[in-house]
Every structure is written in structure tokens, then in C-alpha cells.
Amino acid sequence: MGSVGFWIAYCIGFGVLGGGLYTYMSGRKTKRWSLFLRSALIYTAFALAFVWLLYKVA
């Protein structure tokens, strides 16, 4: 399945891109950084949980 570092980097990248897209699509004008950080952390956590599940199954 590849190295663990690659998968962690993928999860962080997915979290940043997902959080950025969510923040952009929200239309909120105030407190955008807090929304971005919160959504990026949530997307990263979901991606890490998915990768962990893949490693448990495989």
C-alpha cells in the first residue's frame, strides 16, 4: 500500500484542500480562518480514519 508517510501527507493535503473548498463555498465573510481551521482538521481526521481502516482491513 505504500509508505505510511505518503498516506499521512495525502491525508493532510486532503484536509487542507477540503477545508479550503468548504470555506470558499460557505460564503461566510467573518471568522473565515476559524472556519477553515476547524473544517481542515475535521477533513484530515476523516481521511486519517479512512486510511487507518484501510490498513486494518489490508
C-alpha positions as CSV (number, residue, x, y, z in Angstrom):
1,M,0.0,0.0,0.0
2,G,3.0,2.3,0.0
3,S,4.8,4.1,2.8
4,V,2.9,5.5,5.8
5,G,4.5,8.9,5.3
6,F,2.9,9.2,1.8
7,W,-0.6,8.4,3.2
8,I,-0.2,10.9,6.1
9,A,0.8,13.6,3.6
10,Y,-2.1,12.7,1.4
11,C,-4.5,13.0,4.4
12,I,-3.1,16.4,5.4
13,G,-3.4,17.6,1.8
14,F,-6.9,16.3,1.5
15,G,-7.8,18.1,4.8
16,V,-6.3,21.4,3.6
17,L,-8.0,21.2,0.2
18,G,-11.3,20.0,1.6
19,G,-11.3,22.7,4.3
20,G,-10.4,25.4,1.8
21,L,-13.2,24.3,-0.6
22,Y,-15.7,24.1,2.3
23,T,-14.7,27.6,3.5
24,Y,-14.9,29.0,-0.1
25,M,-18.3,27.5,-0.7
26,S,-19.7,28.6,2.7
27,G,-20.0,32.3,1.7
28,R,-19.2,33.4,5.3
29,K,-17.5,36.8,5.5
30,T,-16.5,36.8,9.1
31,K,-14.3,34.4,11.1
32,R,-13.2,32.6,7.9
33,W,-9.9,31.4,9.4
34,S,-11.6,29.7,12.3
35,L,-14.0,28.0,9.9
36,F,-11.1,27.0,7.7
37,L,-9.0,25.5,10.5
38,R,-12.0,23.7,12.0
39,S,-13.1,22.2,8.7
40,A,-9.5,21.3,7.7
41,L,-9.0,19.4,10.9
42,I,-12.2,17.6,10.5
43,Y,-11.4,16.6,6.9
44,T,-7.9,15.5,7.9
45,A,-9.3,13.4,10.8
46,F,-11.8,11.7,8.5
47,A,-9.1,11.0,6.0
48,L,-6.8,9.5,8.7
49,A,-9.6,7.4,10.0
50,F,-10.2,6.1,6.4
51,V,-6.6,5.2,5.9
52,W,-6.4,3.6,9.3
53,L,-9.4,1.5,8.3
54,L,-7.7,0.5,5.1
55,Y,-4.6,-0.6,7.0
56,K,-6.7,-2.7,9.4
57,V,-8.5,-4.4,6.6
58,A,-5.5,-5.0,4.3
